[in-house]
Amino acid sequence: MLELHEITAGYDRRAPAVRGASLTLDQGESIGLLGPSGCGKSTLAKVAALLHRPYQGHVRIDGQPVHGWRHSAPQAQRTAIGVVFQQPRLSADPRLALKDLMAEPLRATGRRAEIVPRIKELSAAVGLTEELLNRRPHEVSDGQLQRACLARALVLRPRWLVCDEMTAMLDASTTAALVAVVEEYRRESGAGLLAVGHDRVLLERWCDRTIQWPDIVDE
């Protein structure tokens, strides 16, 4: 279970983006968090992914409290969560070929022996050819780069996925393809999913239940 309780977070303590938000995601469950741009849902997604320390409140993973954030989080908690952001060009190192981008988490966790078979498996799953894998971000489309970013999020076999506006910049066919990849992974692994977005139709078709912001906020 992934639990966020009474989270207050943001980038200015005087005006937090999120105040008193609580959310519980069971293993294997998919939740859509629906809200307009600027409401704070992306900040909450970063807290859920252990990428942003809240001012108040706490996060628990399988009953264990989270005390560290980003690289300070214990590896077992940090690698339990995979995250995909809205803008792949802001989350991808422009110097790396797509295959190296996808392999980053394996290198960082000392699992280099898994790189070749795992990249082969995931590149096929997300629809990237060998030729595309050798290109750098500026040499591919947004959709192709987002496919690589999704593969990177899945490479460590996380138990939880946070997709923050993952398909907002993509066309309908790429959106459908990436949602299908996520759902296939979830069927095989039993992973839970928090999908953040502003497209009600997509979230309601994709997720078990959809929560309208600010229904999770205690105001």
Disulfide bonds with the S-S distance in Angstrom:
none
